[in-house]
Amino acid sequence: MSADTTREGSSLTRYLARVAGVEPHEAPAVITAFVLFFCVLGGYFAVRPLRETIATIQGGERVADLWIVTSIGAVAIVPLYGWLIDRVRRAVLMPSIYGFVAVSLVVFGYMFRTRPEDMTVGAVFYVWISVLNLMLVSVFWSFLLELFDSAQAKRLFGCIAAGGTAGALAGPLLTDLTVQHIGNAGVLFIGATLFFGAIVAQRLLVAIWKEGRAGQAVPVDRGLGGNPFAGFAIVFRSPYLLMLALFVVLLSSVNTFLYFEQLNIVRDTFPDVAQRTQVFARIDYAVQTLTVLSQIFLTGRIAATFGVRALLVMVPLAMVAGFVALAALGGFVILAAVIILRRWGEYAFIRPGREMLFSRLDTESKYKAKSLIDVPVYRGADMLVAQLQNALRQGGLSSAGVALLGAGAALAWAAVGMWLGRRAERAATR
């Protein structure tokens, strides 16, 4: 290693220590995890505007039906993932997951290029990306929970999450700049390229994990063994995990109430399909700009000063006010502001806070119970609330009424977050 490289590494280490509280021996793992999360969310968020555009084409009622299929897929993927994590070494499984996603995006890109008007292809892509996106994030954080202990998680997860946010900013920005030139199929190839980058970063992070260079004991790299359905039993016998599942149900409910209002208002406001993709991309990178700054400078400090409870409660309370404003005023501008508030708060504060709640659990819970809560519980709530909202709208409920229902769900969300935060903070003091 050259003297210049050594000085650069030392400067970066000092900067991370000053800004994010990263200790020198943690820096390689934190930087690699940052890059990995950048590639994962960059790849996903590059193609996410295409998913939302497909939703506007399919229409609200069909999307509600697609969410039923999505929830079935979410339930099916958990025992499959449990079977893999039981039998396949993490050093092999983790990079392979990202490789599978990269190849899938290439295949869908080819299909969109050769069959651009095929509604069935669009519907299959919508379901596929909706199932996989939550699993990808859950897999990432499960591995990070094995790499870092609970004290490290509180200090470091905000900084690492900023890597994902930077990717989530770069992805839609690339889409916005290129979609008019390369089309929606080309956007999928950009996403695939970023996931190929994730394979490299994951292999480097696995090497750091296997050598114990993040401060943990050197692990044994083998499948976990046991029952691939164990996540269900682990959750149902734990009041703490059941409340965490309820927290996710309420989070999903708030998101779903907002999501279907978004589809209707954006469709009516922007008739051009490519323009809708650009609008969704611009909302994405507005959210991610706010989020990355918060994760670097605020999230870890808020968790250290006020505890995880603050991360879990302040966003739901802000959403109560947002839904009330939407009910009173309506329109695209208010909707966009509430969407940005909700997603900024979720990515900057709620998601790192949720991951901290898992940090003191055993390894099997970190993988199996976590994937159950993150994917089928989340998507199942999506499906049920979507069907409920669709039925209420057909029954004559106005947009203002939907917004008030969202405000009620957000208030309950805040109460559950308060309970979980208190429970986690009591456990940390023992």
C-alpha positions, 0 to 999 in steps of 0.5 A: 500500500502506498503512502498516499493511500495510507494517508487517505485511509487515515484521513477517511478513518478520522473523518468517520470517527469525528462525524459518525463515531466509527472506531478505526478497526470498524472502518473497513466494515462500515465503508464496505457495508456503505458501498454494498447498501449503495449498490443494492438500493441504487439498483432497486431505486433506479427501477422503482419509478418504472414500477410506479409507472406500471401501477398507474397504467394498471390502475388502482383496482388491478394493483390492489389485486396484484397486491394479493398475489404479492402477499402470496409470493411474500409468504412463499419466499420466507420458507424458501429463504429459511431453507437456503439459510439453513443449508447454504453458507452465508459466504455463498448465499449472500452474493448469490442473492444479488446475482439472481436479482441482477440476472432477473433484471436483465431478463425483464429488460429484454422482455420490456424491450421486445414486448413493451405493450404487454400488460402481463409482463408489467404485472409480473414485474410489479409483483416480482419487484414488490416481493424482492425489494423487502427481502433484499433490504431484510437480508442486508440488515440480517447480515449486518446484525451478525457483523456488529453487536447491539452497541455498535448498531446504535452508533453505526447503523445510521451511517451505514444506512446513509450508503443505501440512501446515497444509492437511492438518490443516485438510482432515480437521478440516473433514471430521470436523466436517461429514461427519455433516451434509453427507455424503461428497458434500459433503466432495468439494465442500469439496475442490473449493473448496480446489482453486479457491483453489489456482488463484489461488495458483499464478497468483501464484507463476507471476508471481513466478517469471517476474519472478525475484523469488525470487533466480533468473534470470528464466526463459523460460516455454515448454514444455520440448520433447523426448520425453514418455518421456524420464523413463524414459531419464534414470532408467535411465542414472543410478545416483543416480536408480535408487537414488532410485527404490529408496528410493521402492520401499522407502518404498512397501513399508513404507506398503503393509504398514501400509496393509492391516493398517490396513484390516483392524483399522479395519473390525473395530474400527469397524462404522459407515461414517461413524465410520470416516471420522471415525477416519481424519480424526482420525488425519490431523489428529493427524499433521498437527499434529505435522508442521507444528510439525516442519516450521516448527521442526525440518526446516530446522534438522536439514537445515542441521545434520546434512545431508539424510542425517539426514532420510532415515534417522531415519524408516526406523529408527524404523519398524523399532522400530514394526513390531517393536512391532506384531508383539509387541503388535498392536491398534488403539492400537499400529497408530494409533501406528505409522501416526502415526509413519510419516506424521508422519516422511514428511511432516515429514522424508522428503518435504522430504529427497527433494525436496532430492535433486532440487535439483541436477538439470537442469530436464528431470530435475526434471519428467520423471524426478521424475514417473516416480519419484514416481508410477508407481514409487511406485504400481507398488511399491504394487501389487506389495507389495499382491499379495504381501501378499495372497498371503502372508495367504491362505497363512497369514501372520499379522499379526505376520509381516507386521509383521516383513516391514515391519521388514525393508523399513524397515531396507533403506530406511534403508540406501538413504537413507544412501547417497543422503544421503552422495552428495547431501552430497558433491555439495554440497561440490564 
